[in-house]
Amino acid sequence: MNPAAPRVTINDVAARAGVSKGAVSMAFNNRPGVSRATRQRIFDVARELGWSPHQTARSLSSRRVDIVGLAICRPARLLGLEPFYMEFISGIESVLAERSCSLLLRLVRDLREEIALYEGWWRGKMIGGAILVDFHENDPRVPPLRAAGLPAVAVGHPSLTGGFPSVWTDDATAVAEAVRYLAALGHRRIARVGGPAGLGHSGIRGAAFEAAMAGLGLDGRRQVATGFAGEEGARATRGLLLAPDRPTAIVYDNDIMAVAGAAVAAEMGLTVPDDVSLLAWDDSQLCRLTHPPLSAMSHDVHHFGREVARTLFGVVDGSWEGSLQVPTPSLTPRGSTAPPRR
């Protein structure tokens, strides 16, 4: 009786095709970065060796992705108003629809509830994989969900995600660009209204803001950590603008807070951008419909969601590991930023 042939892996395909394992993953997930000729060579080798990225998924029914889980720790009312998550989820859904899969979405009150939810979904074979969002420093979700063996993609900087494959944007570089732009306009007192202090991406942006201001020799910097809701952004803005040395420019961590900040400026008799310049994160229709339109750090959130979903399928079928950096948010100047009044 002949011994069973060894199982062909993605490493075998990569070695035979003369490319990296990442190139094989990009070819099979139809990602840019692989030439047409290289992609075809990878497909030919995979066919010759009898390897498919879905081989593992078919052999382990518990790892087939029919349903993807996503838990978000936000109030339902806020989530319904937040353009980022609506665009992000639409990007995920567009990929799931191509594969006849579904999204199981749940809002949770805290991280403990989120951990229990994912563990229950995975044990009960209700999901084939998960998307983890809003990472914290030393995130408590990482140890139990890794121990459970949950296939997941983390949305966040690799330094925060505890070894989970991650998809991320370079927020630090984007913050530095925003500060340099406002400084070039002549602003010396620049403030930032950020998200909750415990969130990892808020921490990254805050540290980058401090570094950029210090690097330009600007001492007039203030940061306020708050929630993402409009009323919280308004409260933070009001406090900044009531200060004797009020800032001449404010950077916000999302568009809802920036729109609320514009309303507060008007309420206080200040003109945007003559008296105070405002710059939002996560460019959206809200930014374009506000008067004046809000300058923003823009990125394609729908595409971001698509890349997250594609990466999850690669994680589940064994063709992807590591992290994927998507394009850095870039500055879109509009009518809400201008040189300060002298």
C-alpha positions in Angstrom: 0.0 0.0 0.0 1.5 3.4 -1.1 1.8 5.9 1.7 -0.4 9.0 1.4 1.0 11.8 -0.6 2.0 14.8 1.5 -0.5 17.7 1.5 0.3 20.5 -0.9 0.5 23.9 0.8 0.7 27.5 -0.2 4.4 27.4 0.5 4.8 24.6 -2.2 3.0 26.7 -4.7 5.1 29.8 -3.9 8.3 27.9 -4.1 7.5 26.2 -7.5 6.3 29.5 -9.0 9.3 31.4 -7.7 7.3 34.0 -5.7 6.4 34.8 -2.1 3.5 33.3 -0.2 2.0 36.8 -0.1 2.1 36.9 -4.0 0.1 33.7 -4.1 -2.4 35.1 -1.7 -2.7 38.3 -3.8 -3.2 36.3 -7.0 -6.0 34.1 -5.6 -7.7 37.1 -3.8 -7.5 39.2 -7.0 -5.5 41.9 -5.3 -3.3 44.4 -7.1 0.5 44.1 -6.9 0.9 40.9 -9.0 1.4 41.2 -12.8 -0.9 39.3 -15.2 1.9 37.0 -16.2 2.9 36.2 -12.6 -0.7 35.6 -11.7 -1.1 33.2 -14.5 2.1 31.3 -13.6 0.8 31.0 -10.0 -2.5 29.6 -11.2 -0.8 27.1 -13.6 1.5 25.9 -10.8 -1.4 25.6 -8.4 -3.4 23.6 -11.0 -0.4 21.4 -11.6 0.1 20.7 -7.9 -3.6 20.2 -7.3 -3.8 23.1 -4.8 -6.7 25.4 -4.2 -7.0 28.1 -1.5 -10.4 26.7 -0.6 -9.0 23.2 -0.1 -8.6 23.8 3.7 -12.0 25.4 4.0 -13.7 22.4 2.3 -11.9 19.8 4.4 -12.8 21.5 7.7 -16.5 22.4 7.6 -16.2 24.4 10.8 -13.8 26.8 8.9 -16.1 27.4 5.9 -17.2 31.0 5.8 -20.9 31.3 5.2 -21.5 33.9 7.9 -19.0 36.5 9.1 -19.4 38.0 12.6 -19.0 41.6 13.5 -19.6 43.1 17.0 -19.4 46.8 17.5 -19.2 48.4 21.0 -21.2 51.6 20.2 -24.7 52.8 21.1 -27.2 52.0 18.3 -28.2 55.6 17.9 -24.6 56.7 17.3 -23.9 53.9 14.9 -26.8 54.9 12.8 -25.4 58.4 12.5 -21.8 57.5 11.9 -20.9 57.6 8.2 -17.7 55.7 8.7 -19.4 52.5 9.8 -22.1 52.7 7.2 -19.5 52.9 4.4 -17.3 50.3 6.1 -20.1 47.8 6.4 -21.2 48.4 2.9 -17.7 47.5 1.7 -17.7 44.3 3.7 -21.2 43.4 2.4 -20.2 43.9 -1.2 -17.5 41.2 -0.9 -19.8 38.9 1.1 -22.5 39.2 -1.6 -20.0 38.1 -4.3 -19.4 34.9 -2.3 -23.1 34.4 -1.3 -22.2 34.9 2.4 -23.9 36.9 5.1 -22.9 39.3 7.9 -24.0 38.7 11.4 -23.9 42.2 13.1 -24.4 42.8 16.8 -24.0 45.9 19.0 -22.5 45.2 22.4 -22.3 47.3 25.6 -18.7 46.4 26.6 -15.7 44.3 25.7 -16.6 41.5 28.1 -20.0 41.1 26.3 -18.2 41.1 23.0 -15.8 38.3 24.0 -18.6 36.2 25.3 -20.6 36.8 22.1 -17.7 35.8 19.8 -16.9 32.7 21.9 -20.6 31.6 21.7 -20.8 32.2 18.0 -17.6 30.3 17.3 -18.4 27.3 19.6 -21.9 27.1 18.2 -20.5 27.2 14.6 -22.7 30.2 13.8 -19.8 32.0 12.1 -16.8 31.0 10.0 -14.8 34.0 10.9 -14.9 37.4 12.5 -13.9 41.1 12.0 -12.6 42.8 15.1 -12.7 46.5 15.4 -11.8 49.4 17.8 -8.7 47.9 19.4 -7.4 49.1 22.8 -3.9 49.1 24.2 -3.4 45.6 25.7 -6.8 44.7 24.3 -8.5 42.1 26.6 -10.2 40.4 23.6 -7.0 39.1 22.2 -6.0 36.3 24.6 -9.4 34.5 24.9 -10.3 34.8 21.2 -6.8 33.5 20.1 -7.2 30.7 22.6 -10.6 29.8 21.1 -9.0 29.5 17.6 -11.3 32.1 16.1 -10.3 33.0 12.6 -10.4 36.8 12.6 -9.1 39.9 10.9 -8.3 42.9 13.1 -9.0 46.4 12.0 -6.1 48.4 13.5 -2.4 49.0 13.6 -0.4 45.8 14.0 1.0 47.1 17.3 -2.5 46.9 18.8 -3.9 43.6 17.4 -2.0 41.0 19.4 -0.9 38.8 16.4 -4.2 38.7 14.6 -3.9 39.4 10.9 -4.7 43.1 10.5 -5.8 45.7 8.0 -4.8 49.3 8.8 -4.2 52.8 7.8 -1.2 54.9 8.7 -3.0 57.4 11.0 0.2 58.8 12.4 1.4 60.0 9.0 -2.1 61.4 8.2 -2.1 63.4 11.5 1.3 64.8 10.8 0.1 65.9 7.3 -2.9 67.7 8.9 -0.7 69.6 11.4 1.9 70.6 8.8 -0.9 71.9 6.5 -2.4 74.0 9.3 1.0 75.3 10.4 1.8 76.2 6.7 -1.4 78.3 6.7 0.1 80.2 9.7 -1.7 78.5 12.6 0.3 78.3 15.9 -2.5 77.4 18.3 -3.9 74.1 17.0 -6.1 71.8 19.1 -7.3 68.2 18.6 -10.6 66.8 19.6 -10.0 63.0 19.8 -12.0 59.9 20.5 -12.0 58.0 23.8 -8.5 57.8 25.4 -8.6 54.0 25.7 -8.9 53.4 21.9 -5.7 52.4 20.3 -6.1 54.5 17.2 -6.9 57.6 19.3 -3.7 57.0 21.2 -1.7 56.7 17.9 -3.2 59.9 16.6 -2.7 61.8 19.9 1.0 60.8 20.0 1.5 61.8 16.4 -0.2 65.1 17.0 2.1 65.9 19.9 5.2 64.8 17.9 4.2 66.9 14.8 3.5 70.0 16.9 6.7 69.7 18.9 8.7 69.0 15.7 7.4 72.3 14.3 8.2 74.2 17.5 4.5 74.9 18.2 3.7 75.2 21.9 0.0 76.2 21.6 -1.3 72.6 21.4 -4.3 71.1 23.3 -6.0 67.8 23.1 -9.4 66.8 24.4 -10.4 63.1 24.6 -14.1 62.6 24.3 -16.7 60.3 22.7 -17.6 60.3 19.0 -21.1 61.7 19.4 -22.0 65.1 18.1 -22.9 66.4 21.6 -19.6 65.3 23.0 -17.7 67.0 20.1 -19.8 70.1 20.7 -18.9 70.2 24.4 -15.2 69.8 23.7 -15.3 72.5 21.1 -17.1 74.9 23.4 -14.5 74.4 26.1 -11.7 75.1 23.7 -13.3 78.2 22.2 -14.1 79.7 25.6 -10.4 79.6 26.7 -8.6 82.9 26.8 -5.9 81.6 24.4 -8.4 79.7 22.2 -7.1 77.7 19.2 -7.2 79.1 15.7 -7.5 75.6 14.3 -9.1 72.4 15.5 -8.6 68.8 14.2 -11.4 66.3 14.9 -11.3 62.5 15.0 -14.5 62.1 13.0 -16.9 64.1 10.9 -19.8 64.1 13.3 -17.7 65.9 15.9 -16.4 68.4 13.3 -19.9 69.3 12.1 -21.0 69.8 15.7 -17.9 72.0 16.3 -18.9 74.2 13.3 -22.4 74.7 14.9 -20.8 75.7 18.2 -18.5 78.2 16.5 -21.6 79.8 14.9 -23.4 79.8 18.2 -20.5 81.7 19.7 -20.5 84.3 16.9 -17.3 83.0 15.4 -16.8 82.6 11.7 -15.4 79.5 10.0 -12.6 79.8 8.8 -11.9 83.4 9.6 -12.0 83.0 13.4 -11.3 79.3 13.6 -10.3 76.6 11.0 -11.9 73.2 11.3 -10.5 69.9 9.9 -12.4 66.6 10.1 -11.3 62.9 9.9 -13.2 60.4 7.7 -14.4 62.6 4.8 -18.1 62.0 4.1 -21.2 63.6 2.7 -21.6 65.4 6.0 -18.3 67.3 5.4 -19.4 68.3 1.9 -22.9 69.5 2.9 -21.8 71.7 5.8 -21.4 75.4 5.2 -18.6 76.1 4.6 -17.7 72.6 3.4 -15.3 70.9 5.9 -11.7 70.2 5.0 -11.0 66.6 5.8 -8.5 63.7 5.9 -10.1 61.5 3.2 -9.8 57.8 2.5 -12.0 55.3 0.7 -13.8 53.6 3.6 -15.9 51.4 1.3 -12.6 50.0 -0.2 -11.2 49.6 3.3 -14.2 47.4 4.2 -13.7 45.4 1.0 -10.1 44.8 1.8 -11.0 43.7 5.3 -13.5 41.1 4.0 -11.1 39.8 1.4 -8.3 39.4 4.0 -10.7 37.4 6.2 -11.3 34.9 3.4 -7.6 34.6 3.0 -7.1 34.0 6.7 -9.8 31.3 6.8 -8.5 29.4 3.7 -4.9 29.6 4.9 -3.7 31.8 2.0 -3.1 35.0 4.1 -1.3 36.0 7.2 0.3 39.1 8.5 -0.9 42.7 8.0 -2.2 44.8 5.1 -1.7 48.5 5.0 -4.3 50.3 2.8 -3.7 53.9 1.5 -3.1 56.5 4.1 -5.8 59.2 4.5 -5.0 62.3 2.5 -5.8 65.9 3.0 -8.8 67.4 1.1 -8.8 71.1 1.7 -12.2 72.9 1.5 -13.7 76.1 2.8 -13.3 75.4 6.5 -9.6 76.0 6.7 -7.7 79.3 5.9 -4.9 81.4 7.3 -5.7 82.8 10.8 -6.7 86.5 11.2 -3.7 88.5 12.3 
